[in-house]
Amino acid sequence: MGKLTARERIQGIVDEGSFHEYDMFVEHQSKDFGMDKKIFHGDGVIIGTGTIYGEPVAIYAQDFTVAGGSLGLMHARKITKIMDHAMKMRMPIIGINDSGGARIQEGVDSLAGYGEIFLRNTQASGVIPQLSIILGPCAGGAVYSPALTDFVFVVDNISKMFITGPEVVKTVLGEVVTMEELGGARVHAAISGNAHFFAMTEQECFEQIKQLLTFIPWNNQRKARSFPAKPPKPEYKINNILPADPTQPYDVRDIVKAVADDSEFMEVQQDFAPNIVVGFGRIDGETVGFVANQPLVLAGVLDCDSSDKAGRFIRFCDAFNIPIVTFEDMPGYLPGVEQEHMGVIRHGAKVLYAYSEATVPKITVILRKAYGGGYIAMNSRHLKADFMFAWPTAEIAVMGPEGAANIIFKKEITESTNPEETRKQKVAEYREKFANPYVAASKGYIDSVIEPEETRMLLKHSIEISGNKTVMVPQKKHGIPPF
């Protein structure tokens, strides 16, 4: 089938010669349906430890060549054993999923095994990084373990994730769909948002994993490894990115690359909800998480999917001590019946909750538009941003000048002998008085109005002086986010 074996996959991820396998001789204990006459070597899963760039990791890989990689009780116990090991040793856990699902012959024992895995995924959340790689089928209850982990990697034409297969869909709904249409790699990377990284080959996927691990810490008690600082590449001139016309779009990733070390930016969920951009980079050698509105798509508005995407990324950064840099340019939340019915209020509140809850250093730079609820949601001073900067091109207001003028000056415009000319004058009047950063700066909501070329220097300074930031939070079991 052109796929690597389970051991080849592990060897392709960890440092050469570093993998040590455990429980190679474990066998299933089932006796029903003739299982006592069948031997499944290793019970269809390989577990062990190794290193990546010299740092220890725990890893397991389901082996489709042994009983279709199906999950029975001993198979599950091997996985939970290596997960417990990862938690105890405070190192990342990497799971390679390639399985036909629950082993039917073992009945409820298989379901119990999945439950034990899900419990450990939840307990490890926010303590150690959890990475899931889908390199084959992952169906039914099996999909919920990857869904509980921090990052999911998929490979084109190899990865398959769905709660029910095409046959069941046809039987129940009468719809004919292929595996790719139902739950292929491209579906989960671009439509469902279940995958965070998409690759064309297994080897490309392994390189993505290694790159990601250079940006994130090994556990929640550490910070990500520092690297020698590098200036951005000369082709990214921050003064030349913003168009002179405020209605014209641009690629906000160019802003990120204009301030990041060596212009390196590892984007997360690149193809899903592209109206917001999230990912990792470095400033002066230190990892930061970037969150940025993307004017190229839907003018950078927040909607249900982009709110989910940003909120989850912010919470990951906060859990693992990664400062958050926000670049804001957005006219607000996406209006419309569809969004309201999909729950944009509930989804949009996730961004508010994530920023408000985060205790890592939080820095915001307003590039252009910052209107209404969007201004508040994108890490405003009112959500306890540590540093608030604005470019001279920033427009901070309840709504855009055109809409505001139509409401505030409605009487003057309608009674004017030349309504259109009067409307233009009132729009200009509103823009001059309110749609600029200086009103907010005069009230202390903005720390400084800066020139674009000062951005990297001030971000570096802000991260340096907030390195020992301490926040006292109320004692409680946990908050109740708008899930």
NORCORTA-V334868 format. One record per residue. N is the residue number from 0. RES is the residue in three letters. PSI is psi in whole degrees, 0 to 359 (NA if undefined). Layout:
# NORCORTA-V334868
<<N/RES/PSI> <N/RES/PSI>>
This chain:
# NORCORTA-V334868
<<0/MET/0> <1/GLY/16> <2/LYS/155> <3/LEU/156> <4/THR/168> <5/ALA/316> <6/ARG/324> <7/GLU/323> <8/ARG/314> <9/ILE/314> <10/GLN/334> <11/GLY/345> <12/ILE/312> <13/VAL/165> <14/ASP/146> <15/GLU/129> <16/GLY/8> <17/SER/351> <18/PHE/133> <19/HIS/120> <20/GLU/143> <21/TYR/155> <22/ASP/39> <23/MET/331> <24/PHE/10> <25/VAL/138> <26/GLU/159> <27/HIS/158> <28/GLN/8> <29/SER/143> <30/LYS/351> <31/ASP/158> <32/PHE/37> <33/GLY/12> <34/MET/337> <35/ASP/345> <36/LYS/359> <37/LYS/137> <38/ILE/122> <39/PHE/102> <40/HIS/123> <41/GLY/2> <42/ASP/30> <43/GLY/15> <44/VAL/141> <45/ILE/130> <46/ILE/157> <47/GLY/190> <48/THR/157> <49/GLY/198> <50/THR/153> <51/ILE/120> <52/TYR/38> <53/GLY/356> <54/GLU/140> <55/PRO/143> <56/VAL/153> <57/ALA/145> <58/ILE/146> <59/TYR/153> <60/ALA/122> <61/GLN/139> <62/ASP/103> <63/PHE/342> <64/THR/350> <65/VAL/106> <66/ALA/34> <67/GLY/21> <68/GLY/18> <69/SER/149> <70/LEU/114> <71/GLY/186> <72/LEU/314> <73/MET/325> <74/HIS/312> <75/ALA/321> <76/ARG/328> <77/LYS/316> <78/ILE/314> <79/THR/330> <80/LYS/314> <81/ILE/331> <82/MET/317> <83/ASP/321> <84/HIS/316> <85/ALA/318> <86/MET/317> <87/LYS/319> <88/MET/359> <89/ARG/57> <90/MET/159> <91/PRO/152> <92/ILE/130> <93/ILE/123> <94/GLY/127> <95/ILE/115> <96/ASN/122> <97/ASP/84> <98/SER/147> <99/GLY/358> <100/GLY/201> <101/ALA/140> <102/ARG/108> <103/ILE/323> <104/GLN/339> <105/GLU/358> <106/GLY/229> <107/VAL/340> <108/ASP/323> <109/SER/317> <110/LEU/321> <111/ALA/322> <112/GLY/317> <113/TYR/317> <114/GLY/319> <115/GLU/324> <116/ILE/314> <117/PHE/319> <118/LEU/315> <119/ARG/324> <120/ASN/316> <121/THR/318> <122/GLN/326> <123/ALA/344> <124/SER/126> <125/GLY/359> <126/VAL/309> <127/ILE/150> <128/PRO/137> <129/GLN/120> <130/LEU/132> <131/SER/135> <132/ILE/125> <133/ILE/107> <134/LEU/50> <135/GLY/200> <136/PRO/146> <137/CYS/98> <138/ALA/160> <139/GLY/222> <140/GLY/337> <141/ALA/333> <142/VAL/341> <143/TYR/340> <144/SER/308> <145/PRO/322> <146/ALA/335> <147/LEU/352> <148/THR/175> <149/ASP/319> <150/PHE/136> <151/VAL/129> <152/PHE/135> <153/VAL/156> <154/VAL/134> <155/ASP/135> <156/ASN/3> <157/ILE/316> <158/SER/135> <159/LYS/121> <160/MET/127> <161/PHE/154> <162/ILE/334> <163/THR/143> <164/GLY/173> <165/PRO/326> <166/GLU/317> <167/VAL/319> <168/VAL/318> <169/LYS/318> <170/THR/316> <171/VAL/315> <172/LEU/348> <173/GLY/13> <174/GLU/138> <175/VAL/115> <176/VAL/154> <177/THR/166> <178/MET/320> <179/GLU/317> <180/GLU/324> <181/LEU/314> <182/GLY/42> <183/GLY/175> <184/ALA/317> <185/ARG/325> <186/VAL/312> <187/HIS/337> <188/ALA/327> <189/ALA/331> <190/ILE/304> <191/SER/332> <192/GLY/11> <193/ASN/337> <194/ALA/147> <195/HIS/333> <196/PHE/135> <197/PHE/135> <198/ALA/156> <199/MET/334> <200/THR/163> <201/GLU/319> <202/GLN/319> <203/GLU/321> <204/CYS/316> <205/PHE/323> <206/GLU/325> <207/GLN/318> <208/ILE/314> <209/LYS/319> <210/GLN/316> <211/LEU/319> <212/LEU/347> <213/THR/342> <214/PHE/337> <215/ILE/154> <216/PRO/165> <217/TRP/338> <218/ASN/177> <219/ASN/359> <220/GLN/1> <221/ARG/167> <222/LYS/160> <223/ALA/151> <224/ARG/140> <225/SER/149> <226/PHE/159> <227/PRO/136> <228/ALA/143> <229/LYS/142> <230/PRO/158> <231/PRO/158> <232/LYS/144> <233/PRO/338> <234/GLU/347> <235/TYR/91> <236/LYS/110> <237/ILE/334> <238/ASN/342> <239/ASN/5> <240/ILE/316> <241/LEU/126> <242/PRO/152> <243/ALA/326> <244/ASP/118> <245/PRO/350> <246/THR/353> <247/GLN/139> <248/PRO/171> <249/TYR/168> <250/ASP/110> <251/VAL/341> <252/ARG/335> <253/ASP/327> <254/ILE/314> <255/VAL/313> <256/LYS/339> <257/ALA/345> <258/VAL/343> <259/ALA/148> <260/ASP/130> <261/ASP/17> <262/SER/29> <263/GLU/127> <264/PHE/118> <265/MET/101> <266/GLU/141> <267/VAL/136> <268/GLN/52> <269/GLN/322> <270/ASP/354> <271/PHE/135> <272/ALA/60> <273/PRO/358> <274/ASN/355> <275/ILE/144> <276/VAL/128> <277/VAL/152> <278/GLY/184> <279/PHE/144> <280/GLY/189> <281/ARG/148> <282/ILE/119> <283/ASP/37> <284/GLY/353> <285/GLU/136> <286/THR/136> <287/VAL/153> <288/GLY/126> <289/PHE/134> <290/VAL/123> <291/ALA/133> <292/ASN/143> <293/GLN/98> <294/PRO/342> <295/LEU/338> <296/VAL/118> <297/LEU/31> <298/ALA/16> <299/GLY/17> <300/VAL/160> <301/LEU/134> <302/ASP/192> <303/CYS/309> <304/ASP/316> <305/SER/330> <306/SER/316> <307/ASP/313> <308/LYS/312> <309/ALA/315> <310/GLY/317> <311/ARG/318> <312/PHE/318> <313/ILE/317> <314/ARG/325> <315/PHE/312> <316/CYS/317> <317/ASP/319> <318/ALA/330> <319/PHE/29> <320/ASN/38> <321/ILE/117> <322/PRO/149> <323/ILE/124> <324/VAL/124> <325/THR/127> <326/PHE/119> <327/GLU/129> <328/ASP/89> <329/MET/144> <330/PRO/2> <331/GLY/201> <332/TYR/149> <333/LEU/122> <334/PRO/169> <335/GLY/156> <336/VAL/317> <337/GLU/313> <338/GLN/319> <339/GLU/318> <340/HIS/332> <341/MET/350> <342/GLY/41> <343/VAL/333> <344/ILE/310> <345/ARG/314> <346/HIS/317> <347/GLY/328> <348/ALA/341> <349/LYS/324> <350/VAL/315> <351/LEU/315> <352/TYR/314> <353/ALA/314> <354/TYR/317> <355/SER/323> <356/GLU/331> <357/ALA/136> <358/THR/359> <359/VAL/167> <360/PRO/131> <361/LYS/120> <362/ILE/132> <363/THR/138> <364/VAL/117> <365/ILE/118> <366/LEU/311> <367/ARG/257> <368/LYS/137> <369/ALA/85> <370/TYR/142> <371/GLY/221> <372/GLY/334> <373/GLY/321> <374/TYR/317> <375/ILE/315> <376/ALA/326> <377/MET/61> <378/ASN/55> <379/SER/170> <380/ARG/331> <381/HIS/344> <382/LEU/20> <383/LYS/39> <384/ALA/141> <385/ASP/324> <386/PHE/133> <387/MET/116> <388/PHE/155> <389/ALA/140> <390/TRP/159> <391/PRO/338> <392/THR/358> <393/ALA/142> <394/GLU/109> <395/ILE/115> <396/ALA/171> <397/VAL/322> <398/MET/177> <399/GLY/153> <400/PRO/321> <401/GLU/311> <402/GLY/319> <403/ALA/316> <404/ALA/322> <405/ASN/330> <406/ILE/308> <407/ILE/320> <408/PHE/29> <409/LYS/315> <410/LYS/313> <411/GLU/321> <412/ILE/313> <413/THR/330> <414/GLU/356> <415/SER/150> <416/THR/338> <417/ASN/80> <418/PRO/320> <419/GLU/318> <420/GLU/320> <421/THR/319> <422/ARG/317> <423/LYS/319> <424/GLN/319> <425/LYS/325> <426/VAL/315> <427/ALA/322> <428/GLU/317> <429/TYR/317> <430/ARG/318> <431/GLU/324> <432/LYS/324> <433/PHE/323> <434/ALA/62> <435/ASN/167> <436/PRO/350> <437/TYR/331> <438/VAL/312> <439/ALA/323> <440/ALA/326> <441/SER/340> <442/LYS/2> <443/GLY/7> <444/TYR/336> <445/ILE/131> <446/ASP/321> <447/SER/141> <448/VAL/119> <449/ILE/157> <450/GLU/149> <451/PRO/321> <452/GLU/347> <453/GLU/353> <454/THR/309> <455/ARG/318> <456/MET/317> <457/LEU/327> <458/LEU/315> <459/LYS/313> <460/HIS/317> <461/SER/319> <462/ILE/321> <463/GLU/311> <464/ILE/350> <465/SER/15> <466/GLY/333> <467/ASN/27> <468/LYS/134> <469/THR/133> <470/VAL/130> <471/MET/124> <472/VAL/153> <473/PRO/145> <474/GLN/126> <475/LYS/162> <476/LYS/309> <477/HIS/162> <478/GLY/179> <479/ILE/87> <480/PRO/159> <481/PRO/69> <482/PHE/NA>>
